[in-house]
Amino acid sequence: MSDFKWGIIGTGGIARAFANDVTVLDGHAVAAVGSRNLSTAKEFASNFNGALSYGSYKELINDPQIDAVYIATPHPTHKENVIAALKAGKPVLCEKPFAVSSIEAKEMVEVAKENGVALMEAMWARFLPHYAKIREIIASDVLGEISTVFADHGQRLADQNIARLIEPALAGGALLDLGIYPVSFAHMVLGVPQSITATGVLTDKGVDAQTSIILNYANGAQAVLNTTMNVQTPCTAVIAGLNGYLEIDRTFYNPTSMRVKLYDGTVTEYPNTYIGHGLREQAFEFARIVRSGEKESPILPLKDTVAIMQILDTVRAQIGLKYPFEN
């Protein structure tokens, strides 16, 4: 079988991390890089044998050799870039957050369906082996009925002058960049909440520096989540049920160790044996669905991506986080 050829739109840190991790996979290749600046694309492409460079996104998505496009541009441009690629018939793996709002997300999903093209959110944690093990543990019912989820994601980033985090015009703030990890995690475990309570602290520029969220579920379960870009937090997670809890070590959304501690005192350890970053797992899954003719992944269906964006919409409304480009 010939290599699965990736076209990469965007040349920032996450695009480079993804491209480097993809090269670890057998049968995958970075075939082309697109940037608004040709010299930037050339510099990026020079790290990958045979990769072409394009000075526009349009040129890349029209390259007939490309099997799929990975989009790693700033949050507010995801919709435009995704839709352009989908209309060109290119399957798209779009970096998280998938969109800035659920309205945008629904539009992107609709275009994918209209054009019969595969689309997936690059929420890479969902595709990691320890997340698969988490789902397996929950399904086994060893924990009993789940009533409580805790998860936090805090990094000291606000004082580093990173534009995509601090600028409202780039949909900055902790919530969409960092908070999406605990929100997506809680959704994976408990699904769609019945109600949401959120409070946030905004920066002088009007994006959230810190946000805390409680998701309430119809069966009485709760998820208690926190995200901050002011300080580093443990970045751990707990899933607690009647019979015991699953404790996921730092950093819960990266390959890491974890353990089940049962009410009867039994402890089962799950050490971290993963080698490498982990971004390649989503690439492997996306290539699988494209080659099989599927249009979305059962691991993270598009309806779940939209539902997560709807949770984020509600949180944003409650904390007063609105971007200047929104109506």
matplotlib code that plots the C-alpha trace (Angstrom):
import matplotlib.pyplot as plt

x = [0.0, 1.3, 2.0, -0.9, 0.0, -0.7, -1.0, -0.5, -2.0, -0.3, 3.3, 3.1, 4.2, 1.4, 1.7, 5.4, 4.7, 2.1, 4.3, 7.2, 5.0, 3.4, 6.8, 7.1, 4.1, 4.8, 3.0, 2.5, 4.2, 4.2, 3.7, 3.0, 2.9, 0.8, 1.4, 0.4, 4.1, 6.0, 9.3, 7.8, 6.3, 9.6, 11.4, 8.9, 8.8, 12.6, 12.4, 10.5, 11.9, 10.1, 7.5, 6.2, 5.7, 2.8, 2.5, -1.3, -3.8, -5.7, -2.8, -2.3, -5.9, -6.0, -2.9, -4.2, -1.6, -2.8, -4.9, -5.9, -5.4, -4.4, -5.5, -3.5, -4.3, -5.5, -9.0, -11.0, -9.8, -10.7, -14.2, -13.0, -10.0, -12.0, -14.8, -12.5, -10.7, -14.0, -15.4, -12.2, -13.0, -10.2, -10.7, -9.9, -8.4, -9.0, -7.0, -8.9, -10.9, -12.7, -14.3, -15.0, -18.7, -21.2, -22.8, -19.5, -19.0, -22.5, -21.8, -18.5, -20.2, -22.9, -20.4, -18.6, -21.9, -22.9, -19.6, -19.3, -15.9, -14.4, -14.0, -12.6, -11.6, -7.9, -8.6, -5.6, -6.1, -9.2, -7.2, -4.4, -4.1, -4.7, -8.0, -9.0, -8.2, -10.2, -13.3, -12.7, -12.5, -15.7, -17.5, -16.5, -18.5, -15.7, -16.1, -19.9, -22.1, -20.0, -21.1, -18.1, -15.4, -12.6, -10.2, -8.0, -5.7, -3.6, -0.4, 1.5, 1.2, -0.6, 2.7, 4.5, 2.8, 1.5, -0.9, -3.3, -3.9, -4.2, -5.8, -9.6, -9.3, -7.6, -10.3, -7.8, -8.2, -7.9, -11.2, -10.9, -7.2, -6.8, -10.2, -11.4, -9.3, -11.2, -14.6, -14.0, -12.8, -16.0, -18.1, -16.4, -17.2, -20.6, -22.0, -24.2, -24.9, -28.4, -27.2, -24.0, -22.7, -19.5, -17.6, -14.6, -12.0, -11.3, -8.1, -7.8, -8.3, -11.5, -10.5, -10.7, -7.6, -9.3, -12.6, -14.3, -17.2, -19.7, -21.5, -24.7, -26.2, -29.7, -28.7, -27.1, -23.6, -21.3, -18.1, -16.0, -13.5, -11.0, -8.8, -6.3, -3.5, -2.2, -0.6, 0.5, -1.9, -1.5, -3.4, -4.8, -8.2, -10.4, -13.4, -15.2, -18.0, -19.8, -17.2, -14.0, -12.2, -9.8, -6.9, -5.1, -1.7, -0.2, -0.7, -4.0, -4.5, -0.9, 0.2, 0.5, 0.1, -3.1, -4.6, -8.0, -8.5, -11.5, -13.6, -12.4, -8.7, -7.8, -5.4, -4.7, -1.8, -1.7, 1.9, 2.7, 4.6, 3.9, 6.9, 6.7, 4.3, 1.0, -0.2, 0.3, -2.6, -5.2, -3.4, -3.5, -7.3, -8.1, -6.2, -8.1, -11.5, -10.5, -9.2, -12.3, -14.7, -16.1, -16.9, -16.2, -14.5, -16.5, -14.0, -15.0, -18.1, -19.0, -22.1, -19.8, -17.6, -20.6, -22.0, -18.6, -18.7, -22.2, -21.0, -18.2, -20.8, -22.8, -19.7, -18.6, -22.1, -22.0, -18.6, -19.0, -16.4, -17.3, -14.9, -14.9, -15.6, -18.9, -22.2]
y = [0.0, 3.4, 6.1, 8.1, 11.6, 14.5, 18.1, 20.5, 23.9, 26.1, 26.1, 26.8, 24.7, 22.1, 21.7, 20.9, 18.5, 16.7, 16.5, 15.1, 12.5, 11.4, 10.5, 7.9, 6.0, 3.4, 4.3, 8.0, 10.9, 14.7, 15.4, 19.2, 22.2, 25.3, 28.8, 32.3, 32.9, 30.7, 31.1, 29.9, 26.9, 26.1, 26.2, 23.8, 21.5, 21.2, 19.0, 16.3, 14.4, 15.2, 17.6, 20.3, 23.9, 26.2, 29.9, 29.6, 27.2, 27.0, 25.6, 22.9, 21.7, 21.5, 19.2, 15.9, 13.8, 14.8, 12.1, 14.3, 17.8, 18.6, 22.1, 23.9, 27.5, 30.0, 29.1, 31.7, 30.5, 26.9, 27.1, 28.9, 26.5, 23.4, 24.3, 25.2, 21.8, 19.9, 21.6, 20.6, 17.0, 16.7, 14.8, 17.0, 16.5, 19.9, 20.9, 21.5, 23.5, 22.3, 25.7, 28.9, 28.0, 25.2, 27.3, 27.1, 23.5, 22.5, 24.4, 22.5, 19.2, 20.0, 20.8, 17.5, 15.6, 17.5, 16.7, 13.1, 13.8, 12.5, 15.1, 14.7, 16.9, 16.5, 16.1, 13.9, 12.7, 10.8, 8.5, 7.6, 4.1, 5.1, 6.8, 3.6, 1.8, 4.4, 3.7, 0.0, 0.3, 2.4, -0.1, -3.0, -1.4, -2.2, 1.4, 1.0, 3.9, 7.0, 10.0, 12.3, 13.5, 15.9, 17.3, 20.3, 21.8, 24.8, 26.1, 29.3, 30.9, 34.3, 36.1, 34.7, 37.0, 34.2, 36.0, 33.1, 32.9, 36.5, 38.2, 38.3, 38.5, 35.1, 33.6, 33.6, 32.6, 29.5, 27.9, 27.1, 26.3, 24.4, 24.0, 21.9, 19.0, 18.6, 19.4, 16.8, 14.3, 14.8, 14.4, 11.1, 9.8, 11.2, 12.6, 15.6, 17.5, 18.5, 21.9, 23.9, 26.3, 28.3, 31.2, 32.9, 35.6, 37.7, 39.5, 43.2, 42.3, 40.4, 36.7, 34.2, 33.8, 31.2, 29.3, 26.8, 24.6, 22.3, 20.0, 18.5, 15.3, 13.8, 10.9, 13.1, 12.9, 15.9, 16.9, 19.6, 21.1, 23.9, 25.6, 28.5, 30.0, 32.0, 29.1, 25.5, 23.0, 19.3, 18.5, 15.3, 13.6, 11.3, 9.3, 8.1, 5.5, 3.7, 0.8, 2.9, 5.5, 5.8, 8.2, 9.5, 11.0, 14.2, 15.0, 13.2, 14.1, 12.9, 9.3, 8.7, 6.2, 5.6, 3.3, 1.9, 2.1, 0.1, 0.5, -2.9, -1.8, -3.4, -1.3, -2.0, -0.1, 0.9, 2.1, 4.4, 2.4, 4.7, 6.0, 9.3, 12.3, 10.7, 13.0, 10.2, 8.1, 10.5, 10.4, 6.6, 6.6, 9.3, 7.4, 4.3, 5.9, 7.6, 4.4, 2.4, 4.9, 6.0, 9.7, 10.0, 8.2, 6.1, 7.2, 10.9, 11.2, 14.6, 14.8, 14.6, 17.4, 19.6, 18.7, 19.7, 23.0, 23.6, 23.1, 25.6, 28.0, 27.9, 28.4, 31.4, 32.9, 32.5, 34.0, 36.8, 35.6, 37.1, 37.6, 40.8, 39.0, 37.5, 39.1]
z = [0.0, -0.9, 1.8, 3.2, 2.1, 4.4, 3.5, 6.4, 6.6, 9.2, 10.3, 14.1, 17.0, 16.9, 13.1, 13.6, 16.4, 14.4, 11.3, 13.3, 15.0, 11.8, 10.4, 13.1, 11.6, 8.9, 5.6, 6.4, 4.8, 5.1, 1.3, 1.3, 3.6, 2.9, 4.4, 3.6, 3.3, 0.8, 2.5, 5.8, 4.0, 2.3, 5.7, 7.2, 4.2, 4.2, 7.3, 5.4, 2.5, -0.7, 0.9, -1.4, -0.2, -1.2, -0.6, -0.3, 1.3, -2.0, -3.8, -1.2, -1.1, -4.9, -5.0, -6.3, -4.5, -1.0, 0.8, 3.7, 5.1, 8.6, 9.6, 12.4, 11.8, 14.4, 16.0, 14.1, 10.7, 11.2, 9.6, 6.5, 6.0, 6.7, 4.4, 1.6, 1.8, 2.1, -1.0, -2.8, -1.9, 0.7, 4.0, 6.9, 10.3, 12.1, 15.2, 18.4, 19.2, 16.1, 15.8, 17.8, 18.3, 17.8, 15.0, 13.1, 13.9, 12.6, 9.4, 8.9, 9.6, 7.1, 4.4, 5.0, 4.6, 1.5, -0.1, 1.2, 2.7, 6.0, 8.8, 12.3, 15.2, 16.2, 19.9, 20.0, 23.6, 22.6, 20.4, 22.9, 24.3, 27.9, 26.9, 25.2, 28.5, 30.4, 28.2, 28.7, 32.5, 32.6, 30.3, 32.6, 35.5, 37.9, 39.3, 39.6, 38.6, 38.0, 40.1, 40.1, 37.6, 38.4, 35.8, 35.6, 33.0, 34.0, 32.5, 33.2, 29.8, 30.3, 31.1, 28.0, 25.5, 23.3, 20.8, 20.3, 24.1, 25.0, 21.9, 21.6, 17.8, 17.9, 20.2, 23.0, 26.6, 28.7, 27.8, 24.1, 24.2, 27.5, 29.0, 26.1, 27.4, 30.7, 29.0, 26.3, 28.9, 31.0, 27.9, 27.1, 30.5, 31.3, 28.0, 27.6, 30.8, 31.9, 33.2, 33.4, 36.0, 35.2, 36.5, 35.0, 35.6, 32.5, 31.6, 30.8, 27.2, 27.9, 27.4, 30.3, 32.4, 34.6, 34.3, 36.6, 35.5, 37.0, 34.7, 36.2, 34.8, 34.9, 37.0, 39.7, 38.5, 38.4, 36.6, 38.3, 35.9, 36.0, 33.5, 33.9, 31.9, 34.8, 36.8, 36.4, 38.0, 38.5, 35.3, 36.7, 36.5, 38.7, 37.7, 40.8, 41.1, 43.9, 43.9, 43.6, 41.5, 38.6, 39.3, 36.2, 36.8, 35.3, 32.5, 32.1, 28.4, 27.6, 27.7, 31.4, 34.2, 36.2, 38.7, 39.8, 43.6, 44.8, 47.9, 49.2, 49.1, 45.8, 43.6, 40.0, 38.4, 34.7, 34.1, 31.2, 28.5, 25.6, 23.6, 21.9, 21.8, 20.8, 18.1, 15.6, 17.0, 15.6, 12.2, 12.2, 13.0, 10.4, 7.7, 8.6, 8.2, 4.9, 3.4, 4.7, 3.2, 6.6, 7.0, 10.8, 13.6, 16.1, 18.7, 18.4, 16.2, 14.8, 17.0, 20.0, 18.6, 18.1, 21.6, 23.2, 21.3, 22.7, 26.2, 25.5, 24.1, 27.3, 29.5, 27.4, 27.7, 31.5, 32.0, 29.5, 27.0, 23.6, 20.6, 18.5, 15.3, 16.7, 16.0]

ax = plt.figure().add_subplot(projection="3d")
ax.plot(x, y, z, "-o")
ax.set_aspect("equal")
plt.show()
